[in-house]
Amino acid sequence: SLGKARANGIFMTPEDRRGEGAVMMLGIDENLVMASWRSVSRGGVIDRVAMRAKVAASIRALGIKLAHPGEPLGNLSGGNQQKVVIGKALNAAPRILLLDEPTRGVDIGAKRQIYQLMRDAAADGLAVVFVSGEIEEFCEVCDRVLILRGGSITGAVEGPAIRTETLTELTTGEQGVH
């Protein structure tokens, strides 16, 4: 359940950021802290100073381009919306972060920023699990790749062995000649 996952330090960003990952009509600031209200409230009342500080730190760390923190999230580009969704997850202070297609529908610049966010989070000790339908992305980001087929792990690749050709062979089941 969602409650058990959160209690165990697991947070997921869904593939459908607009429908499930954020509230487009709410402000960027509210979206960034909605999964971590306790960190910006006292006795159930929002501490505006704490909220502004947390939001400002998130915007800086994530490189979000915006006019004002209170503007509706729906006003941002797809890449900046996705960074807000990831920021919301990071503000929840998870131990394990599951990212489902975090670069879908974003431009190449935003993709590179999201890749860097994932690498930085992992370097800070966060376990980052990344799901993508684009094989090339794994080569950019991952230290280890598990191939799932039919609900079972059918392959694993680590370090320098993470190459497009190897991953393609493992996902299709076809062995190429190298």
N, C-alpha and C positions, 0 to 999 in steps of 0.2 A: 504494500500500500504506500501511498505518498507519505503518510505520516511516519511509517516505519523507515522508509528510505531516508527521509530528512533526519530522523532520530539517529540513524547510523552514519550520518555525514555524507549521504549520497544526494547529488543534485543533478537534474537533467535539463538540458535546453532542447526543446522539441524541434523537429524539422520545420513545422509550420509556425514560424515566429509570430506572424500576424494573428493567427487564430488561436494559438495555444501558449505562445511564449511571452506575450506582453499584452498590455491594454493600450491600443493605439490612441484612444481619446484622452488618456491620462498624460500627465506631464512626464518628461524624461526623468525628472527628479523622482517622482513617485514610482515609476517603473524600476529605477535603479535600487530603491530601498524596499520594495514591496515584499521581498522574501526575507528581509532582515529588519522588520519593524522594531523589534526589541532593542536593536543597537542604536536606534534614533528616537526612542520614546522612554518616558519615565511614568510608571503607574498608568499606562494606557494612553498617555497624552504625548503627542509628538513634540519632541524638543527640536524646534526649528533651527537652532544654531548647530546642533549635532547633525541634523539632516543636511543642512547646507554644506557643512564640512565634509561629510561622507560623499555627497554627490559631487562636490568640486574635486575631491581626490579621485573619484572614479572617472570623471570626465577627462581629467589630466592623464591618468594611467592608461585609459583606453583609447585616447586620441579621438574622442567623439567630436565631430564638427556640428555645432548648433548655434542658434541665435541666443537662446535663453534657456536655462534648465527647466523652467516651468512650461515651455511650449509643448504641445501635444507630440507624442512620439511619432505619430503618423506623418508629421511634417518632415521627418528626416529621410535621407536616402536609405535604401535597403541595407547597405553596409553599415551605416551608423545605427540603424535599428538593431541589427544583429549584434553589434558591439554592446549596445544597451542590454540586450537579453543575456549576453555573456557576463556583463558587469553585474547584473542582478544575481546571477548564479554565483559569481565570485564573492559578492557581498554577503551571501548566505554562509560563507566560510565552510564549504564542504571539504571532506577528505578525498572524495572521489567525484569527479566532474564528468558526466556523460554528455557528449556533444553529438547530436544527431543532425548530420548535414549542415554544419554551421556556416558553410560558404556558399550554399545554394542561393542563387539569385543576387549575388553581390559582385561588384566589379573587381578587376584584378588587383587594384590597389588595396581595397578592403580585404580581399583574400589574404594578401601578404601580411597585413596588419593582424588579421585573425590567427594566421599561422604563428606569428610572433607571440601573440597573447598566449596561445597554447604552449609554446616552448617555454615562455617565461613562467607560466603557472607550474609546469612540470619541473622546471629548475628550482622553483620554490618549494618543492616537495609534494605538490598536489598530484594525485593519480588522475590522468586525463585519458578518457576513453573516447575515441573519435570514430564516428561512423560516416562513411562516404561512399557514394557510387562512382566516384572518379578515382581510379587507381593512381593516377599521377600525384594526387594529394598526399597519399601515404608516404611517398618518397620525400616529400617536402617536410613532413612533420614528425613522423613516427620513429620511435626507437625499436618497436616490436609490432608486427602485424600478425593477427590471427585471421585465418580464412574460415568462414562458416559456410557450410552447405548442408541443407536439410536439417538444420538445428544442431549440427555437430561440427566441432573443429576438425577441419580436414587438412590444415597446413599452418605452419608458423614460420616466420622469417624475422631475423633480427639484424640490427646494425647495417653494415655495408651491403648485406645480401638483399636489402630492401630496394629492389629495382623494378621498374615497370614490367620488364619482360618476365621476371620471376613471378611477380604477383599475377600477371595475366595467365601464365601457365597454371598456377595453383587455383585460380578462380574458374578457369574453363576446364581444367582437368587434362589439358593437352600438353604434352611434353615437346618442347621445341629443341632444335639442335643448336648448340652454342658454339 
